[in-house]
């Protein structure tokens, strides 16, 4: 059995190396190679590179008595296009790229679990798959690609953890049912007729039309769908014009719809198109609408979440296991696993009050207390020991 202190130091070292050399989605070549090089030093593991920027490892038990399961443990490994603003001695060495979402901590914790479980040997019943997944931060995400390559075939259960600065070290936050939202991004281009600002009556003003659209689209949330299933709709981009005395020919809007209900997800897109086309037609303009349909919601299995609560409680005590009050409206492509396999994705707290402000995920000053990492290692380890005895 590896001493906890030694294991903790090793996991921290892995995390710090990954943090120093972040890579963007679909560019995780060095990251994947580094993870691969660690895994092949562990005994009994079958290690593969199913894609150029991900790593798959499998540990198979040889016991036949009793009942073991095939489980999948997943960590994402890509970084974000953010310039790091922390004072960490191991801050990013890649300009404009940062692990601001914990995708350095996630693989470090899973490496720790893989090391412990591999050194346990093969005298167990079942199969443990360790997935170090690329491209979580983009659409389509890496999870869908790995699913298509068969990593979830014949898997009974799938698990993941995500770091959260909203909870302290020594805490987990759990929720069954909907855990994240589905995301559908839209781009709208309005084609009007330009002209001089002094004679707007002879132009078709795309800025005015776009302004009406921005306001009218909010009725989708407030008036078009049941409030209990209401999505979140945000117009985040509005570009039009180049001078103060010119009415432009075109305007561009862009934004996102986040939804929890699958039916409402489709209805919201239908309402958006109807509203946008109607307003454009009323003014004599035309529009082009492009969609980028993202992943569905992560849905946590009730029984697996109960197991997650039990395991987390064994590690940090029942008082350290919080209930997440509501789904988050961010997205996570672990949803592509939870769509086909009973799954449990939960939060692990990484904030320390000594840090001061808890900067959110995707912030250039986001950082974690590395004392949290050993709790994630033990969580994955205990999940595997419970389901693959």
Buried (B, 14 or more C-beta within 10 A) or exposed (E): EBEEEEBBEBBBEBBBBBBBBBBBBBBBEBBBEBBBEBBEEBEBBEBBEBBEBBBBBBBBBEEEEEEBBBBBBBBBBBBBEBEBEBEEEBBBEBEEBBBBBBBBBBBBBBBBBBBBBBEBEEEBBBBBBBBBBBBBBBBBBBBBBBBEBEBBEEBBBBBBBBBBBBBBBBBBBBBBEBBBBBBBBBBBBBBBBBBEEEEEEEBBBBBBBBBBBEEBBBEBBEEBBEEEBBBBBBBEEBEBBEEEEEBBBBBBBBBBBBBBBEEBBEBBBEBBBEBBBEBBEEBEBEBEBEEBBBBBBBBBBEEBBEBBBEBBBBBBEEEBBBEBEEBBBBBBBBBBBBBEBBBBBBBBBBBBEEBEEBBEBEBBBBBBBBEBBBBBBBBBBBBBBBBBB
